[in-house]
Amino acid sequence: MKLRMNDVLNNPVVFRYGFIILMGINIFFHFLKMGEQNLYLGFILAVVFLGIGYYRRSTSFLVTVTTLVVYSRFQLDLQSNTLLRFMILEVTYLIILYISVGFMKKSQKIKDDHLELISALSNALDSRDTYTSGHSHNVSDYAVKIAKQLKLPNEMIETVRIGGLLHDIGKIGVPESILLKPGKLTEKEFSFIKKHPIIGCEMIQHVKEFQDKGILDIVLYHHERFDGKGYPSGLKGEEIPLAARVVAVADTFDAIISKRAYSPEVPLELALLEIEKNKEKQFDPEIADAFLSLFQRKKEDIIMKRNDHFPIGSILAKKQKGRFTGTL
């Protein structure tokens, strides 16, 4: 229930429509003679919705609309429509408006401050390697685009946004001698770096919000594969949390197209082809298709070339096995 309420608060348009509907209901109830108490509560709720739904609008707009609400309320109560009563209603409703707007602004400020802190943490991680600078933000952006393409709820979109920023946080515990090694990793080094999802999960597991929203699932499971050959738990198919499956595609794509100390950039067409080829292997096919649909024209070319002798092997061979983020 708490997550659903947060989802609604993150979508003020619901309250905008709610305000309009409530005003219509209030007027309708008046003609049904539902009584003074019902009208009073109905108009107060309408002002609350006005404040929450339009909290970003100018003060003059909010005061003007509130005054119109008061005027409507005043006209519907013809037995006591004195100037004093109008003034009392105006002051009362403006106070309610002020509280509603203040609540939303404070809620959004806490959310923005929280996101800035997470961004700063991801920047600290990315700064360890100039080649991967911006990787976490890129993954977050791609993951959000995929989530929107899948028409996931706002709460899930926010989860993949934060999870994308923090997905590699466990690499803070990986020595730079391994993280930045230009050559192929030894079995021991590769085994160590594969622990970063567990390290990351242990680092942030005590943050209750991360537990409740599924962000821990992204950090822990973004290297699981749809065919069950990933790590750390070898989960398969829908056993892998949805948010982690979304971030896995975003993570791999950015890893492929990014220039690294140990590998060159790969052209966009080849990166998209790699995503296409690994549907049902590394990636959830529905999520991979949603991602590829963001590049529709490129996708059409990829499908045509899928069975051709396309030179992806020679290029991706330079992305040493186990070295780029998407397959680590």
C-alpha positions as CSV (number, residue, x, y, z in Angstrom):
1,M,0.0,0.0,0.0
2,K,2.8,2.4,0.8
3,L,4.5,1.8,-2.6
4,R,1.2,2.4,-4.3
5,M,0.7,5.7,-2.5
6,N,4.2,6.8,-3.5
7,D,3.4,5.8,-7.0
8,V,0.3,8.1,-7.0
9,L,2.2,11.0,-5.4
10,N,4.8,10.7,-8.1
11,N,2.1,11.3,-10.7
12,P,0.4,14.6,-9.9
13,V,-1.8,14.4,-13.0
14,V,-4.0,12.0,-11.0
15,F,-4.8,14.7,-8.6
16,R,-5.4,17.2,-11.3
17,Y,-8.1,15.1,-12.8
18,G,-9.3,14.3,-9.3
19,F,-9.7,18.0,-8.6
20,I,-11.9,18.5,-11.7
21,I,-14.0,15.4,-10.9
22,L,-14.5,16.4,-7.3
23,M,-15.7,19.8,-8.2
24,G,-18.3,18.2,-10.5
25,I,-19.3,15.8,-7.8
26,N,-19.7,18.6,-5.2
27,I,-22.0,20.6,-7.5
28,F,-24.0,17.4,-8.3
29,F,-24.3,16.6,-4.6
30,H,-25.6,20.1,-4.0
31,F,-28.5,19.7,-6.3
32,L,-29.2,16.4,-4.6
33,K,-29.3,18.3,-1.3
34,M,-26.8,16.0,0.3
35,G,-26.3,18.4,3.3
36,E,-23.9,21.1,4.6
37,Q,-21.4,18.6,6.1
38,N,-20.9,16.7,2.9
39,L,-20.5,19.8,0.8
40,Y,-17.9,21.2,3.3
41,L,-15.8,18.0,3.2
42,G,-16.1,17.7,-0.6
43,F,-14.8,21.2,-1.3
44,I,-12.0,20.8,1.2
45,L,-10.9,17.6,-0.5
46,A,-11.0,19.4,-3.9
47,V,-8.6,22.1,-2.6
48,V,-6.3,19.4,-1.2
49,F,-6.2,17.8,-4.7
50,L,-5.7,21.2,-6.2
51,G,-2.6,21.8,-4.1
52,I,-1.1,18.4,-4.7
53,G,-1.9,18.3,-8.4
54,Y,-0.7,21.8,-9.3
55,Y,2.0,22.4,-6.7
56,R,4.5,23.5,-9.3
57,R,2.2,26.2,-10.7
58,S,2.5,29.9,-9.8
59,T,1.1,31.3,-6.5
60,S,-1.2,33.6,-8.5
61,F,-2.7,30.6,-10.4
62,L,-3.3,28.6,-7.2
63,V,-4.8,31.5,-5.3
64,T,-7.1,32.4,-8.3
65,V,-8.4,28.8,-8.7
66,T,-8.9,28.5,-4.9
67,T,-10.9,31.7,-4.9
68,L,-13.1,30.3,-7.7
69,V,-13.6,27.2,-5.6
70,V,-14.6,29.3,-2.6
71,Y,-16.9,31.4,-4.8
72,S,-18.6,28.2,-6.0
73,R,-18.9,26.9,-2.5
74,F,-20.3,30.3,-1.4
75,Q,-22.9,30.4,-4.2
76,L,-24.1,27.0,-3.3
77,D,-24.9,28.0,0.2
78,L,-27.4,30.8,-0.4
79,Q,-28.7,30.9,3.2
80,S,-25.5,32.3,4.7
81,N,-23.7,34.1,1.8
82,T,-22.4,37.1,3.8
83,L,-19.1,38.8,3.1
84,L,-17.7,37.7,6.4
85,R,-18.5,34.0,5.6
86,F,-16.8,34.4,2.2
87,M,-13.7,35.8,3.9
88,I,-13.6,32.9,6.4
89,L,-14.0,30.4,3.6
90,E,-11.2,32.1,1.6
91,V,-8.8,32.1,4.5
92,T,-9.6,28.5,5.5
93,Y,-9.2,27.1,2.0
94,L,-6.0,29.1,1.3
95,I,-4.5,27.5,4.5
96,I,-5.5,24.1,3.3
97,L,-4.0,24.9,-0.1
98,Y,-0.7,26.1,1.5
99,I,-0.4,22.9,3.6
100,S,-1.0,20.7,0.5
101,V,1.5,22.5,-1.7
102,G,4.0,22.5,1.1
103,F,3.6,18.8,1.6
104,M,4.2,18.0,-2.0
105,K,7.2,20.4,-2.3
106,K,8.8,18.8,0.8
107,S,8.1,15.3,-0.5
108,Q,9.7,16.2,-3.8
109,K,12.7,17.9,-2.2
110,I,13.4,14.8,-0.1
111,K,13.2,12.7,-3.2
112,D,15.5,15.0,-5.2
113,D,18.0,15.2,-2.4
114,H,18.0,11.5,-2.1
115,L,18.6,11.1,-5.8
116,E,21.4,13.6,-5.7
117,L,23.1,11.6,-2.9
118,I,22.8,8.4,-5.0
119,S,24.2,10.2,-8.0
120,A,27.1,11.5,-6.1
121,L,27.8,7.9,-4.9
122,S,27.7,6.6,-8.4
123,N,30.0,9.4,-9.6
124,A,32.5,8.4,-7.0
125,L,32.5,4.9,-8.4
126,D,32.7,6.0,-12.0
127,S,35.6,8.4,-11.2
128,R,37.9,5.4,-10.4
129,D,38.1,4.7,-14.1
130,T,38.1,7.5,-16.6
131,Y,37.1,5.0,-19.3
132,T,33.9,4.1,-17.6
133,S,33.1,7.6,-16.4
134,G,29.3,8.1,-16.7
135,H,28.6,4.4,-17.1
136,S,26.2,4.3,-14.1
137,H,24.3,7.3,-15.3
138,N,24.1,5.8,-18.8
139,V,22.8,2.5,-17.6
140,S,20.2,4.4,-15.5
141,D,19.1,6.4,-18.5
142,Y,18.8,3.3,-20.7
143,A,17.0,1.3,-18.0
144,V,14.4,4.1,-17.5
145,K,13.8,4.2,-21.3
146,I,13.3,0.5,-21.4
147,A,10.9,0.6,-18.4
148,K,8.9,3.3,-20.0
149,Q,8.8,1.4,-23.3
150,L,7.4,-1.6,-21.3
151,K,4.9,0.7,-19.7
152,L,5.9,-0.3,-16.2
153,P,4.5,1.6,-13.2
154,N,6.1,4.8,-12.1
155,E,7.4,3.1,-9.0
156,M,9.2,0.5,-11.0
157,I,10.6,3.2,-13.3
158,E,12.0,5.0,-10.2
159,T,13.4,1.7,-9.0
160,V,15.4,1.0,-12.2
161,R,16.5,4.6,-12.2
162,I,18.2,4.3,-8.8
163,G,19.2,0.7,-9.3
164,G,20.9,1.7,-12.5
165,L,22.9,4.3,-10.7
166,L,23.9,1.8,-8.0
167,H,24.2,-1.5,-9.9
168,D,28.0,-1.6,-9.8
169,I,28.4,-0.1,-6.3
170,G,30.1,-3.3,-5.2
171,K,33.1,-2.5,-7.5
172,I,34.2,0.0,-4.9
173,G,35.6,-3.1,-3.1
174,V,37.5,-4.3,-6.2
175,P,41.2,-3.3,-6.4
176,E,42.1,-0.9,-9.2
177,S,44.8,-3.3,-10.3
178,I,42.1,-5.7,-11.3
179,L,39.4,-3.2,-12.3
180,L,41.8,-1.3,-14.7
181,K,43.9,-4.2,-15.9
182,P,44.5,-3.8,-19.6
183,G,45.0,-7.5,-20.3
184,K,42.9,-10.6,-19.8
185,L,41.9,-11.4,-16.3
186,T,43.3,-14.5,-14.6
187,E,40.7,-17.0,-13.3
188,K,41.5,-15.8,-9.7
189,E,41.0,-12.2,-10.7
190,F,37.8,-12.9,-12.6
191,S,36.5,-14.9,-9.6
192,F,37.2,-11.9,-7.4
193,I,35.5,-9.4,-9.6
194,K,32.4,-11.6,-9.9
195,K,31.8,-11.0,-6.2
196,H,31.0,-7.3,-6.7
197,P,27.2,-7.9,-6.8
198,I,27.3,-9.6,-3.4
199,I,29.7,-6.9,-2.1
200,G,27.4,-4.2,-3.4
201,C,24.3,-5.8,-1.8
202,E,26.0,-6.1,1.5
203,M,27.0,-2.4,1.4
204,I,23.5,-1.1,1.0
205,Q,21.3,-3.9,2.4
206,H,20.5,-2.0,5.6
207,V,18.8,0.9,3.7
208,K,15.1,0.0,4.2
209,E,14.0,1.9,1.1
210,F,16.4,-0.1,-1.1
211,Q,14.9,-3.3,0.4
212,D,11.3,-2.2,-0.1
213,K,11.7,-0.9,-3.7
214,G,13.7,-3.8,-5.1
215,I,16.9,-1.9,-5.6
216,L,18.8,-4.6,-3.8
217,D,17.6,-7.1,-6.4
218,I,19.1,-5.0,-9.2
219,V,22.5,-4.7,-7.4
220,L,22.6,-8.4,-6.6
221,Y,21.1,-10.0,-9.8
222,H,22.0,-7.7,-12.7
223,H,24.5,-10.3,-13.9
224,E,22.1,-13.2,-13.9
225,R,21.3,-14.6,-17.4
226,F,18.0,-15.6,-18.8
227,D,19.3,-19.0,-19.6
228,G,20.5,-19.6,-16.0
229,K,24.2,-19.3,-16.7
230,G,24.8,-16.0,-14.9
231,Y,25.9,-15.2,-11.4
232,P,25.9,-15.0,-8.4
233,S,22.9,-17.3,-7.9
234,G,22.4,-18.9,-11.4
235,L,18.7,-17.7,-11.5
236,K,16.8,-18.5,-14.7
237,G,14.1,-16.8,-16.7
238,E,11.5,-15.1,-14.5
239,E,13.2,-16.2,-11.4
240,I,15.3,-13.1,-12.0
241,P,13.5,-10.0,-10.7
242,L,12.1,-7.9,-13.5
243,A,14.0,-4.7,-12.6
244,A,17.3,-6.7,-12.7
245,R,16.4,-8.1,-16.1
246,V,15.8,-4.5,-17.4
247,V,19.1,-3.2,-16.0
248,A,21.0,-6.2,-17.4
249,V,20.1,-5.2,-21.0
250,A,21.0,-1.5,-20.3
251,D,24.3,-2.5,-18.6
252,T,25.4,-4.7,-21.4
253,F,24.6,-2.3,-24.1
254,D,26.5,0.6,-22.5
255,A,29.4,-1.7,-21.8
256,I,29.6,-2.8,-25.4
257,I,29.5,0.6,-26.9
258,S,31.9,2.2,-24.4
259,K,35.6,2.5,-25.0
260,R,37.6,0.7,-22.2
261,A,41.2,0.4,-21.3
262,Y,41.0,-3.2,-22.4
263,S,38.7,-2.9,-25.5
264,P,37.7,-0.5,-28.3
265,E,34.4,1.1,-29.0
266,V,31.9,-1.0,-30.9
267,P,29.6,0.6,-33.6
268,L,26.0,1.0,-32.6
269,E,24.7,-1.4,-35.2
270,L,27.0,-4.2,-33.9
271,A,26.0,-3.5,-30.3
272,L,22.3,-3.8,-31.2
273,L,23.1,-7.0,-33.1
274,E,24.7,-8.4,-30.0
275,I,21.6,-7.7,-28.0
276,E,19.4,-9.3,-30.7
277,K,21.6,-12.4,-30.9
278,N,21.5,-13.0,-27.1
279,K,17.7,-12.9,-26.6
280,E,16.6,-15.9,-24.6
281,K,20.2,-16.5,-23.8
282,Q,21.5,-13.6,-21.8
283,F,18.4,-11.5,-21.9
284,D,14.7,-11.7,-21.4
285,P,13.4,-11.5,-25.0
286,E,10.5,-9.2,-24.2
287,I,12.9,-6.7,-22.5
288,A,15.5,-7.0,-25.3
289,D,12.8,-6.3,-27.9
290,A,11.6,-3.3,-25.9
291,F,15.1,-1.9,-25.9
292,L,15.7,-2.6,-29.6
293,S,12.4,-0.9,-30.5
294,L,14.0,2.3,-29.2
295,F,16.2,2.0,-32.3
296,Q,13.5,0.8,-34.7
297,R,15.3,1.7,-38.0
298,K,18.5,0.1,-36.7
299,K,16.6,-2.9,-35.6
300,E,15.2,-3.5,-39.1
301,D,18.8,-3.5,-40.5
302,I,19.8,-5.9,-37.7
303,I,17.1,-8.4,-38.5
304,M,18.2,-8.4,-42.2
305,K,21.8,-8.9,-41.3
306,R,21.2,-11.4,-38.6
307,N,22.2,-14.5,-40.7
308,D,24.7,-12.7,-42.9
309,H,28.5,-12.9,-42.4
310,F,28.6,-9.8,-40.3
311,P,32.0,-9.0,-38.9
312,I,30.8,-8.8,-35.3
313,G,33.0,-11.7,-34.1
314,S,36.3,-10.0,-34.9
315,I,35.3,-6.8,-33.2
316,L,33.7,-8.3,-30.1
317,A,36.6,-10.6,-29.8
318,K,38.5,-7.6,-28.7
319,K,36.0,-7.2,-25.9
320,Q,37.8,-9.9,-23.9
321,K,35.5,-12.5,-22.5
322,G,34.5,-11.6,-19.0
323,R,35.9,-8.1,-19.2
324,F,33.1,-5.8,-20.3
325,T,30.6,-4.9,-17.6
326,G,27.6,-6.5,-19.3
327,T,29.0,-10.0,-19.0
328,L,30.9,-9.7,-15.7
